[in-house]
Amino acid sequence: MKDKVTLERLQSTDQGTFGRIYFGHNWLYTGELPWRDNSPNISCIPTGDYQVVWNWSPAFKRNMYLVTGVGGRSGIRIHPANLMGDTQKGFRSHLYGCIALGEKIGWLDKQKAILVSRPAVRKFERYLGEQPFILEIKDV
């Protein structure tokens, strides 16, 4: 198993929860939904330590990382996405509780966004080599 991977949440607004993920000597930006009491499809997951495994995603039709052990939740993936706003407050979102990675934070159509996401996810997956790991999520 690889070293622990740490996700530090830095800011959460109705436009999304933004932070950084650290793995080895590398880091990338993260985007998640705003905190909505761990409600499925509209909230980021609680802080804590989670086992992450590499397995088949029927929705994405490829192998990818799956965050396991989230109470009352399932299907939490680490994948490319740009927008992660609260849709009930008029923002757009590409997420339903998953974690997006990106090389930059910026703006898309006047909404805060994660950018250069696909290359970031490829870098993350390459580094971790499809091996399971522990993901520590914490608020900073």
Residue, then its C-alpha position, 0 to 999 in steps of 0.5 A: m500500500k502506498d503512503k497516506v494521501t491527504l486532502e486538505r479542505l481550504q474553502s467551502t462556499d455554495q460554489g463548492t468545497f476547494g482544497r489540495i490533495y497531497f501524495g508523495h511530493n506532489w499535490l493537486y487541487t480538489g473540488e467537492l460539493p459544499w457540505r450538506d450534512n453528508s446527504p447523498n448526491i448533494s454533499c461532500i463526505p465527512t472528514g476522516d480516514y477512508q480506504v480507497v480501492w481501484n475498481w471498475s466503475p459501471a457509470f464511467k466504464r473504466n477502472m478508477y479510484l473508489v472511496t469506501g467506508v463513507g457512512g450512508r454513501s456509496g459510489i464516491r469516485i475520484h474523477p475529472a470534473n470542473l464544477m461543483g456548486d450547490t444546484q439548489k442555489g442556482f450553481r452548476s455541478h458535475l459531481y454527485g458527491c465525488i472528488a474532482l482533481g485539477e491542476k488549477i483553480g479558476w472560473l468557468d462562466k462566472q463560477k469557481a471551478i477546477l481546471v485541467s482536470r483530466p491530466a490531473v487525474r491521470k497524474f494521480e492515478r499514475y503515481l498511485g499505480e492502481q494500488p489501494f491507499i488511505l485517504e485522510i480528509k481534513d479541514v484546515 
